Amino acid sequence: MLWVVVGACVAHVLLTAGDTIDDAYISLRYAQNLTRGEGLVFNPGERVEGYTNFLWVLVAAGAMALRASPELSLVAVSVLAVSVLAVHAVRRARALAGDEPTAPGGLPAGVFTGALLATSTGLALHANGGLESVAYAALLTLAGSALVDGRARAFAALTSLAFLTRPEAALLGLLGTAWLLRRPRRAETLRDTVGVFALALGPYLAWKLWYYGALLPNTLHAKRPELEVGLRYVSPFVAWGGALLGAAALVSVSAPTSLAVSRARAAGLMLVSVAREDGCEVFSGELTR
């Protein structure tokens, strides 16, 4: 089933293939100047950190150094990230199922998880855009799993990679470390997490301070955050996320139900997901049949 899910996710990415998002060309410009020996700058001679995806810029620069198409290379990396995310999510769903290897209706555990990923138009579109969104999502998911499992070193290493991909991962690092410290053996946990963070991010932050003269990217100064705008932005995601979780709760009711009711719940969950992704025009016909 893992290969079916991965294949469906990749097929969805290919079906929604389109143009590279214009924001990606900011990163590509930095990567191009790096390969030309001008440094990590947008304009030669001006050291301004106008990107927020350091690791992604390096990936693009590596593709350029190998004389490969950076746009296609970044999409390929995103497809790999989609595959990793799908495999991990399905395996995680199976692990959570424990002694109940089948979902309601007799389907194997993990089917719903795989189906949600395979029908996620947002996931497919972001994989095609040339940005780091899907790679960042995969790293956050892996780091979150390590956090729940209590694997402090793995959590810190994966969160560090996520931070190098997007700085917002610092929030997960701070909150996750605080959560891990609730366990016994706090000194050992603190040593493991802080030690990995220091080794992975210390040299990077020191270089940023030396090279750009600041730890925060210039984006935070050029685009000052506004709470009202941010709340308007996240409100639809929160609303739809609540609806999706509610539908998932209906599917996972443990009381005995008939096969017809179980299938109806599964179809409802799928419809909510597809509607959330604005993909009804593409998938409603197949789901209805």
C-alpha positions in Angstrom: 0.0 0.0 0.0 2.9 2.3 0.6 3.9 2.2 -3.0 0.3 2.8 -4.1 0.1 5.9 -1.9 3.5 7.2 -3.1 2.6 6.6 -6.7 -0.8 8.4 -6.3 0.9 11.4 -4.6 3.6 11.7 -7.3 0.9 11.3 -10.0 -1.1 14.1 -8.5 2.1 16.3 -8.5 2.6 15.5 -12.2 -1.0 16.2 -13.1 -0.9 19.7 -11.4 2.6 20.6 -12.9 2.8 24.2 -13.8 5.0 27.3 -13.7 7.5 28.1 -11.0 6.1 30.6 -8.4 7.7 34.0 -8.8 8.9 34.0 -5.2 11.2 31.1 -6.0 13.2 33.3 -8.3 14.4 35.3 -5.3 16.1 32.1 -4.0 17.4 31.3 -7.5 18.9 34.7 -7.8 20.9 34.2 -4.6 21.9 30.8 -5.7 23.0 32.1 -9.1 25.2 34.8 -7.6 26.7 32.2 -5.2 27.7 29.9 -8.0 29.2 33.0 -9.8 31.4 33.7 -6.9 29.5 36.9 -5.9 28.4 35.4 -2.5 24.9 34.9 -1.1 23.6 38.3 -2.3 20.7 39.4 -4.5 22.8 42.3 -6.0 26.6 41.9 -6.1 28.2 44.1 -3.5 25.1 44.3 -1.3 24.9 41.9 1.6 21.2 41.7 2.4 19.5 38.5 3.5 16.4 38.7 1.3 15.7 34.9 1.5 14.2 32.9 4.3 15.2 29.4 3.1 19.0 29.0 3.4 19.2 25.3 2.9 16.9 25.6 -0.2 19.1 28.2 -1.7 22.1 25.9 -1.3 20.2 23.0 -3.0 19.4 25.4 -5.9 23.1 26.4 -6.1 24.2 22.8 -6.1 21.9 22.1 -9.1 23.3 25.2 -10.9 26.9 24.1 -10.2 26.1 20.7 -11.7 24.6 22.5 -14.8 21.2 21.0 -14.1 17.9 23.0 -14.4 17.4 24.5 -11.0 13.6 24.7 -11.5 13.3 21.0 -12.3 15.8 20.1 -9.6 13.8 21.8 -6.9 10.6 20.1 -8.1 12.4 16.8 -8.0 13.5 17.4 -4.4 9.9 18.4 -3.5 8.6 15.1 -5.1 11.1 13.3 -2.9 9.8 15.2 0.1 6.2 14.3 -0.8 7.3 10.6 -1.0 9.0 10.7 2.4 6.0 12.5 3.9 3.6 9.9 2.5 5.6 6.9 3.6 6.1 8.3 7.1 2.5 9.3 7.6 1.1 5.9 6.5 3.6 4.1 8.7 2.8 6.4 11.6 -0.9 5.7 11.1 -0.2 1.9 11.2 1.8 2.3 14.4 -0.9 4.3 16.0 -3.5 1.6 15.1 -1.5 -0.8 17.2 -3.6 -3.9 17.8 -6.3 -2.7 15.4 -4.6 -3.1 12.0 -7.8 -2.5 10.1 -9.8 0.7 9.9 -13.7 0.8 9.9 -15.0 -1.0 6.9 -12.1 -3.6 7.0 -9.6 -1.3 5.2 -6.0 -1.6 6.3 -4.8 1.0 8.8 -3.2 4.0 7.0 -5.6 4.0 4.0 -7.3 7.2 5.1 -4.0 8.9 5.8 -2.6 7.9 2.4 -5.8 8.9 0.6 -5.8 12.4 2.2 -2.3 13.0 1.1 -2.9 11.6 -2.4 -5.9 13.9 -2.9 -4.3 17.0 -1.4 -4.2 19.5 -4.2 -2.3 22.0 -2.0 0.5 19.5 -1.4 0.7 18.8 -5.2 0.7 22.5 -6.2 3.4 23.4 -3.6 5.6 20.6 -4.8 5.5 22.2 -8.3 6.1 25.8 -7.2 9.9 25.7 -6.7 9.7 26.7 -3.0 10.7 24.8 0.1 7.1 24.4 1.5 6.8 20.6 1.0 10.4 19.9 2.2 9.7 22.0 5.2 6.4 20.2 5.9 8.2 16.8 5.7 10.9 17.9 8.1 8.5 19.3 10.6 6.4 16.1 10.5 9.5 14.0 11.1 10.6 16.3 13.9 7.2 16.2 15.5 7.2 12.4 15.4 10.6 12.3 17.1 9.3 14.7 19.7 6.3 12.6 20.5 8.5 9.5 20.7 10.8 11.3 23.2 13.9 11.0 20.9 15.6 14.2 21.9 18.6 14.0 19.6 16.6 13.1 16.5 14.1 15.8 17.4 16.9 18.5 17.7 18.6 17.3 14.5 15.4 17.3 12.4 14.3 20.6 13.8 17.7 22.1 13.0 17.3 21.0 9.4 13.8 22.5 9.4 15.1 25.7 10.8 17.8 25.9 8.1 14.9 25.5 5.6 12.6 28.0 7.2 13.3 30.0 10.5 9.8 29.5 11.8 10.9 26.1 13.0 12.5 27.8 15.9 9.1 27.8 17.5 8.9 24.0 17.4 12.5 23.8 18.8 11.7 26.0 21.8 8.3 24.5 22.6 9.5 21.0 21.9 12.5 21.3 24.1 10.3 22.6 26.9 7.9 19.7 26.5 10.8 17.2 26.6 12.0 18.7 29.8 8.8 17.5 31.5 10.2 14.0 31.5 12.6 12.5 34.0 16.3 12.8 33.4 16.0 16.5 32.5 19.7 17.1 32.6 20.4 14.4 30.0 17.5 15.7 27.8 18.7 19.3 28.0 22.2 18.2 27.1 21.1 16.2 24.1 18.8 18.9 22.6 20.8 21.9 23.3 24.0 20.2 22.3 22.6 19.2 18.9 21.1 22.6 18.4 24.4 24.3 19.2 26.5 22.0 16.9 24.0 22.3 14.0 23.0 26.0 14.2 25.8 27.7 16.1 28.2 28.0 13.2 25.3 29.0 10.9 24.1 31.8 13.2 27.7 33.0 13.7 28.2 33.2 10.0 25.0 35.1 9.5 26.0 37.7 12.1 29.4 38.1 10.5 28.1 38.1 6.8 24.9 40.1 7.1 25.4 41.8 10.4 22.0 40.5 11.7 20.5 37.3 12.9 17.0 37.9 11.5 16.3 38.1 7.7 15.6 41.4 6.2 12.1 40.2 5.3 11.0 40.9 8.9 12.1 44.5 8.5 10.7 45.0 5.0 7.4 43.3 5.8 6.5 44.2 9.3 4.0 41.7 10.8 0.4 42.8 11.6 -1.6 40.7 14.0 -4.9 41.5 12.3 -3.7 40.4 8.9 -2.2 37.3 10.4 -5.5 36.3 12.1 -7.4 36.8 8.8 -4.9 34.6 7.0 -5.0 31.7 9.4 -8.8 31.8 10.2 -9.9 29.7 7.2 -7.2 27.1 7.9 -8.3 26.8 11.5 -12.0 26.5 10.5 -11.3 23.9 7.8 -8.8 22.1 10.0 -11.5 21.8 12.8 -14.0 20.4 10.3 -11.5 17.9 9.0 -10.6 16.8 12.6 -14.3 16.5 13.3 -14.9 14.3 10.3 -11.9 12.2 11.2 -13.3 11.7 14.7 -16.5 10.4 13.1 -14.5 7.9 11.1 -12.6 6.7 14.1 -15.6 6.0 16.4 -14.8 2.6 17.9 -18.4 1.5 18.4 -19.5 -1.4 16.1 -21.0 0.0 12.9 -22.3 -1.5 9.7 -20.1 -1.5 6.6 -22.3 1.0 4.9 -22.1 3.5 7.7 -18.3 3.1 7.9 -18.0 3.7 4.2 -20.3 6.8 4.4 -18.1 8.2 7.2 -15.0 7.6 5.1 -16.6 9.2 2.0 -17.5 12.2 4.2 -13.9 12.6 5.4 -12.7 12.5 1.8 -15.2 15.0 0.6 -14.3 17.4 3.4 -10.6 17.1 2.5 -11.2 17.6 -1.2 -13.4 20.6 -0.6 -10.8 22.1 1.7 -8.3 21.8 -1.2 -10.6 23.4 -3.7 -10.4 20.3 -5.8 -14.1 19.4 -6.1 -14.2 20.1 -9.8 -11.4 17.5 -10.3 -12.4 14.8 -7.9 -16.1 15.1 -7.1 -17.1 13.0 -10.2 -14.9 10.1 -9.2 -15.9 10.2 -5.6 -19.6 10.3 -6.5 -19.2 7.2 -8.7 
